[in-house]
Amino acid sequence: MYLCDIYNTDMPREQVNRLKIVLAEEQKSNKWLAGQLGKDQATISKWVTNASQPDLKNLLRIAKALDVDVARLLNAEVLNEDVLNEEQ
């Protein structure tokens, strides 16, 4: 399952993940995260800018690398709005 599965990609880009914020709080760089995950820096950049979203497996790997709870990486307000809109 991908975050984009529950995120309407036709809408203007919203900050679905908080990766940029958490990286700053943890004083880590995109380059550091790319090295930890074995991913290209361009991929990390897309995730950090919310141009695309990591799948759940990578989201869990990010949380582990940063030693944070996975919920801290998600913008619950945006995700909750999308879920509520789908229910109506």
N, C-alpha and C positions, 0 to 999 in steps of 0.2 A: 504494500500500500504506500502511496506517495501522498505528501501533503497537498500536492496539486489536485489529488482526487477529491478533496473536500474544499478546495479553494477555487473559486470561479475565475479562470484565467482571462475571461472576457472583460472583467472589471479592471479599473486602474490598479496598478501595482500597490499593494498594501504591505505593511511590514509584518508578514506572517511569522517569520522567525526573528529572534532577537540576537542572532549570532554576532553581529557587529558590536552590539552593546556588551554582550558577555565577554567577547574577546578583549574589549577595552577594559572591562572591570577586572579581568584576570591578567591583564598586562601581557597578552599574547598577540602574535601577529598572524595574518593570513598565511604567511610563509611557514611559520611554525606549525600551524594546523595542517597545512598541506603535507608537510614532512611527517607528522604524526599519523596521518591517514593514508599516506602514499598516493595522494591525489595531486593533480595538476593545480597550480596556483590560480589558473583561470576558472576552474570549477569552484574553488573556494570563494573566489571573488563574486561569482554569480550567486552563490548561496548568501554571502554576506550582504549583497545589495538587493536581495530578494528578487533577482531576475529569474531565478529558478530555485527550487527547493530540494533539499536532500531527501532521499527516501528514508524510511524509518530505521533501516539498518545503519545507515550513515549517521542519522541523528543520534542514535544510541552510541555509536563510536565517538562522535563529537563530544557528547556528554561525558563519556568515560575519559577521553583525553584531557578534557578540561576539569575533570573531577567535580562535576556539577550535576544536579538533578535535571533530567531531560525536560521537565516542565519549565525550567528557567530559560530554556532556549526557544520557547514558543510564546507568541503573543496571544494569550488566551482571549483577550478582548476581541480581536479580529476573528479568531476561529469561532468563538461563541456567537458572534453576529452572523457569520455565514451559516452556522447550523440552525440558528433561530429563523433566518430568512428562508431556508429550505423547508422548514416545518410549516410555514404559512401557506 
